[in-house]
Each structure stands twice: as structure tokens, then as C-alpha cells.
Amino acid sequence: MERDAQYQLVMRDLSQFSQIYIVPLADFHEGSRDADHEVSDGYIQWIAERENAFTILNGDMLNCAWKDSTPELWEDLITPDDAYTRLRARLQPIRDKIFMITRGGHEESIFRKVGTDFMARLAYDLGDIPYRPDGGMLGIKMALYGKPVYFFGYATHGWGGARTIGAKVKKVEELVNIADVDFYVLSHDHTQTIHRLNVLRPPRGSRFGERRPQYMEVDRKLLIQTGGFVKYSGYIRRKGYVPQDLGTPRIRLEIKTRESGRNLRTYKDLHASI
């Protein structure tokens, strides 16, 4: 039986690195008069200048205003087609550093209205980048001293209209019930948050009946909400949403070592910063 391609993991072999950065980008709202190009271009440049920096495009990259949409048609500076052309040109410097593209609610509204999927087109135009409109799972192979270590992440654009920080963080925590990975990326709320959850698991490779005692181990889950790149005005302000800092968190994935008896043991280290 043929498997659904949407369930296929996006795999990247980066075994030349023992440390990488993932700077997830979302909510550019290209085409809006309030989109801050100076800030978003700064992130694009930061990624482009670093060999070990990569990204995920996590939806609402375009504003996609139309006659009956929440974004006001008459407040957009340009048509969706022109906005798409501008966005594609701005992303060219990092086209080889994009792991995956998802679709946001703004692009979804155009897709539902007329069947045009701008994010599918962007994925193709930038070099056949893996496209997971509803969200996808990412696997990254890294290595230290020739020993491979795998990191896994899950990203989807997001949903709803949460206003409090607690409600927004709760939405990211809900992803832990969906996928068992190292890090989670959620966007949509234009709010940068970093949160961690630790879960207990049995040791990998443990065997029943061994005389040696077996001990539980702790797995760290890193929960990320990306920020936005739209100034505080328009429908965001009219609906009373709180002003947010522009930008997005930076995730660091690294392989480290610790002494274990007479041996050095590698382990995964996950951090994020705003």
C-alpha cells in the first residue's frame, strides 16, 4: 500500500557538524504595509553568514489579504503575486538552508478561496524544498568523533487566538501529545516563548534479566514559539492584542560528551535563546 507522503520524515545529513543553529522563520506577512523588512532581513542575513545555521519556514510568510479576509485588502501595499515575488527574492540567500516549509492561516485562506498554494510554489521555486502544509517531522543527523547522533523536531504553523502567555505556551505543550521528538516549533501568535519539559524514559538498549541495575533517564523536550515581523498596527492593534518584540528564538542543537566510567559518552544538548 502506498504511504502518505505527508508522513515522511524530512531527513538532513549534517554529520559534518556537532553543533548547528535552527532559526525558525514565520509570520513575515510579506505584502502588509506593517511588515518590518529591516528586522526579518537581519535574520536572513544572520543565517546566510553562518555555515551551521538553518531554518524552517513555518507559515504566514505572506499576508494574502483579499476582499473578505481579516487583513484589510486596502491596507496591503501590493498584490499577493507581487508579495510572493518579493518574498522569494528575499529568501534566495538561504534557499539551501531551509529544512522544510509549512503553510499558515493567511496562505490557507487564499488556497481555500481559489486553490492557489503560494507555499507549495515557494517550496518548488527555491529548489524543491520539502513541503508539509499541515506540519511535519524533521530528522537531523549530526556527529562527534565519527559517532552519529540524531535530533528530531516537529513544526506546524499554529491555530486559534490565544491572548495570554500561559494560553500560548499551553498550545505548544499540546504538541508533545502529538509527537515524541526533541524540539517543537509553533508559530501564529507572534510571541517569542521558550519552554522546556523533561520526561522520564527507560534506558535505550536496556535488557530484561540483566544483573546490572537499570536506571531511568531524563529526556529534555524544547518547546519554541516563534515571533512575528509585523509592527503593532492594523487589525492586530484593533483587536487589542498585546504589542510583541519583533524577531524569533534561535535553537541550538549540540552533541556533547561526559565521562561514564572509563568511557566518554555522547549526549544531546538542546538550548534556545531570544
C-alpha positions as CSV (number, residue, x, y, z in Angstrom):
1,M,0.0,0.0,0.0
2,E,1.3,3.5,-0.9
3,R,2.2,5.6,2.1
4,D,1.1,9.2,2.5
5,A,4.0,11.5,1.7
6,Q,2.9,13.9,4.4
7,Y,4.0,11.3,7.0
8,Q,7.5,11.0,5.5
9,L,10.2,12.5,7.7
10,V,12.3,15.3,6.3
11,M,15.9,14.0,6.8
12,R,19.1,16.0,6.6
13,D,22.6,14.6,6.9
14,L,24.7,17.2,8.7
15,S,27.2,14.8,10.1
16,Q,30.0,17.3,9.3
17,F,28.6,19.3,12.3
18,S,28.5,18.6,16.0
19,Q,26.6,21.9,16.6
20,I,24.0,23.7,14.5
21,Y,21.5,26.5,14.9
22,I,18.0,26.5,13.7
23,V,16.3,29.9,13.4
24,P,12.6,29.2,12.5
25,L,11.1,32.0,10.5
26,A,7.3,32.7,10.3
27,D,4.8,35.5,10.2
28,F,6.7,37.7,7.8
29,H,3.3,38.8,6.4
30,E,5.0,40.0,3.2
31,G,2.8,42.5,1.4
32,S,1.4,44.1,4.6
33,R,2.3,47.8,4.9
34,D,3.3,47.0,8.5
35,A,5.8,44.2,7.7
36,D,9.2,45.1,9.1
37,H,11.7,44.1,6.4
38,E,14.7,45.5,8.3
39,V,14.2,43.0,11.2
40,S,13.4,40.0,9.0
41,D,16.3,40.8,6.6
42,G,18.6,40.8,9.6
43,Y,17.6,37.2,10.5
44,I,18.0,36.1,6.9
45,Q,21.5,37.6,6.8
46,W,22.5,36.0,10.1
47,I,21.5,32.6,8.7
48,A,23.2,33.2,5.4
49,E,26.5,34.2,7.0
50,R,26.9,31.1,9.2
51,E,27.7,27.7,7.7
52,N,26.0,25.8,10.6
53,A,22.8,27.9,10.6
54,F,19.5,26.7,9.1
55,T,15.8,27.5,9.2
56,I,12.2,26.2,8.9
57,L,9.6,28.4,7.2
58,N,6.6,28.0,9.3
59,G,3.7,29.8,7.6
60,D,2.1,33.2,7.2
61,M,5.1,34.3,5.2
62,L,2.6,36.2,3.0
63,N,-0.2,38.5,4.2
64,C,-2.6,37.3,1.5
65,A,-5.3,40.0,2.1
66,W,-8.5,39.6,0.0
67,K,-11.9,41.2,0.0
68,D,-13.4,39.4,3.0
69,S,-10.3,38.5,4.9
70,T,-9.3,39.7,8.4
71,P,-6.3,41.5,7.0
72,E,-7.6,44.6,5.2
73,L,-7.3,44.4,1.4
74,W,-6.9,48.1,1.1
75,E,-4.1,48.2,3.7
76,D,-1.8,45.9,1.7
77,L,0.8,47.6,-0.4
78,I,0.9,45.1,-3.2
79,T,-1.0,42.1,-4.7
80,P,-0.3,38.6,-3.4
81,D,1.5,37.8,-6.6
82,D,3.9,40.7,-6.2
83,A,4.3,40.0,-2.5
84,Y,5.2,36.4,-3.4
85,T,7.8,37.6,-5.9
86,R,9.4,39.8,-3.3
87,L,9.4,37.1,-0.7
88,R,11.0,34.6,-3.0
89,A,13.8,37.1,-3.9
90,R,14.5,37.9,-0.2
91,L,14.9,34.2,0.7
92,Q,17.3,33.4,-2.2
93,P,20.4,33.8,0.0
94,I,19.3,30.9,2.3
95,R,17.5,28.7,-0.2
96,D,19.9,25.8,0.6
97,K,19.4,26.2,4.4
98,I,15.7,25.7,4.5
99,F,14.8,22.3,6.0
100,M,11.1,22.5,5.4
101,I,8.1,24.8,4.6
102,T,4.7,24.7,6.1
103,R,1.5,26.7,5.3
104,G,0.0,29.3,7.6
105,G,-3.5,30.6,8.0
106,H,-3.1,33.5,5.7
107,E,-1.8,31.3,2.8
108,E,-4.6,28.8,3.7
109,S,-7.3,31.5,3.2
110,I,-6.1,32.0,-0.4
111,F,-5.8,28.3,-1.0
112,R,-9.4,27.7,0.2
113,K,-10.7,30.6,-1.8
114,V,-9.1,30.0,-5.2
115,G,-6.9,26.9,-4.9
116,T,-3.6,28.7,-5.2
117,D,-1.0,27.4,-2.8
118,F,1.8,30.0,-2.6
119,M,3.8,28.0,-0.1
120,A,3.8,25.0,-2.4
121,R,5.1,27.3,-5.2
122,L,7.7,28.7,-2.9
123,A,9.0,25.2,-2.0
124,Y,9.3,24.4,-5.7
125,D,10.9,27.7,-6.8
126,L,13.5,27.7,-4.1
127,G,14.8,24.2,-5.1
128,D,12.2,21.6,-4.4
129,I,12.3,22.1,-0.6
130,P,10.3,19.5,1.4
131,Y,6.7,20.9,1.8
132,R,4.5,19.9,4.6
133,P,1.5,22.2,4.6
134,D,-0.1,20.9,7.8
135,G,3.1,20.3,9.7
136,G,6.0,17.9,9.5
137,M,8.7,16.0,11.4
138,L,12.3,16.7,10.8
139,G,15.3,14.4,11.4
140,I,18.9,15.7,11.6
141,K,21.9,13.5,11.6
142,M,25.0,15.1,13.3
143,A,28.2,13.5,14.5
144,L,31.0,13.9,17.0
145,Y,34.3,12.0,16.8
146,G,32.7,10.0,14.0
147,K,29.8,8.8,16.1
148,P,26.4,9.8,14.7
149,V,23.6,11.3,16.8
150,Y,20.1,12.1,15.6
151,F,17.9,15.0,16.6
152,F,14.2,15.1,15.8
153,G,11.8,18.0,15.7
154,Y,8.2,18.8,14.8
155,A,6.8,22.0,13.3
156,T,3.4,23.3,12.4
157,H,2.1,26.8,12.0
158,G,-0.5,27.0,14.8
159,W,-4.1,27.8,15.4
160,G,-6.5,29.9,17.5
161,G,-6.3,33.4,19.0
162,A,-4.8,32.9,22.5
163,R,-4.0,36.2,24.2
164,T,-2.3,35.3,27.5
165,I,1.3,33.9,27.6
166,G,0.0,30.9,29.5
167,A,-2.5,30.1,26.8
168,K,0.1,30.4,24.1
169,V,2.6,28.2,25.9
170,K,-0.2,25.6,26.5
171,K,-0.7,25.3,22.8
172,V,3.0,24.3,22.3
173,E,2.7,21.8,25.1
174,E,-0.2,20.1,23.3
175,L,2.3,19.2,20.5
176,V,4.1,16.9,23.0
177,N,0.9,14.7,22.9
178,I,1.2,14.5,19.1
179,A,4.9,13.7,18.5
180,D,7.8,12.3,20.5
181,V,10.7,14.5,19.4
182,D,13.4,16.7,20.8
183,F,12.0,20.1,19.9
184,Y,8.7,21.6,18.8
185,V,8.1,24.7,16.8
186,L,4.8,26.6,16.8
187,S,4.1,30.0,15.2
188,H,0.9,32.1,14.6
189,D,0.8,34.0,17.9
190,H,3.6,36.5,17.1
191,T,5.0,35.8,20.5
192,Q,8.5,34.5,21.3
193,T,8.5,31.9,24.0
194,I,10.9,29.2,25.1
195,H,9.8,26.4,27.4
196,R,11.2,23.0,28.4
197,L,9.6,19.8,29.5
198,N,11.5,16.8,30.9
199,V,10.2,13.3,30.6
200,L,11.4,10.0,32.1
201,R,12.2,7.1,29.9
202,P,13.9,3.7,30.3
203,P,17.5,3.5,29.2
204,R,18.0,2.8,25.5
205,G,19.2,-0.7,24.8
206,S,18.2,-2.0,28.2
207,R,17.5,-5.7,28.6
208,F,15.3,-7.6,31.0
209,G,17.1,-10.2,33.1
210,E,20.4,-8.4,33.2
211,R,22.1,-8.5,36.6
212,R,23.2,-4.9,36.3
213,P,20.6,-2.4,37.7
214,Q,18.7,-0.4,35.1
215,Y,18.0,3.3,35.7
216,M,15.5,5.8,34.3
217,E,16.9,8.6,32.2
218,V,15.6,12.1,31.5
219,D,14.8,13.4,28.0
220,R,14.6,17.1,27.5
221,K,11.8,18.5,25.3
222,L,12.4,22.0,23.9
223,L,9.2,24.0,23.1
224,I,9.6,27.0,20.9
225,Q,7.1,29.7,19.8
226,T,8.3,31.9,17.0
227,G,7.8,35.6,17.0
228,G,6.4,37.8,14.3
229,F,7.8,40.5,12.0
230,V,4.8,42.9,11.8
231,K,4.7,46.3,13.6
232,Y,1.9,47.0,16.1
233,S,-0.9,48.4,14.0
234,G,-3.7,47.3,11.7
235,Y,-6.1,44.5,12.8
236,I,-3.6,43.3,15.4
237,R,-3.9,46.6,17.3
238,R,-7.7,47.0,16.6
239,K,-8.4,43.6,18.2
240,G,-6.4,44.5,21.3
241,Y,-3.5,42.1,21.0
242,V,-0.5,42.9,23.2
243,P,2.5,44.5,21.4
244,Q,5.3,42.0,20.9
245,D,9.0,42.2,20.3
246,L,9.8,41.5,16.6
247,G,12.0,38.5,16.0
248,T,12.2,34.8,16.7
249,P,14.1,32.4,19.0
250,R,17.3,30.7,18.0
251,I,17.6,27.0,18.7
252,R,21.0,25.4,19.3
253,L,21.4,21.6,18.8
254,E,24.8,20.3,20.0
255,I,26.5,16.9,20.7
256,K,28.5,16.9,23.9
257,T,30.4,14.3,25.9
258,R,30.5,13.3,29.6
259,E,32.6,10.7,31.4
260,S,30.8,7.4,32.0
261,G,33.1,5.1,33.9
262,R,36.3,4.8,31.8
263,N,34.5,6.0,28.6
264,L,33.3,9.2,27.1
265,R,29.6,9.2,26.4
266,T,28.0,11.5,23.9
267,Y,24.6,13.1,24.6
268,K,22.3,15.6,23.0
269,D,22.2,19.1,24.3
270,L,19.4,21.5,23.4
271,H,19.2,25.2,24.2
272,A,17.3,28.2,22.8
273,S,17.7,32.0,23.2
274,I,15.7,35.1,22.3
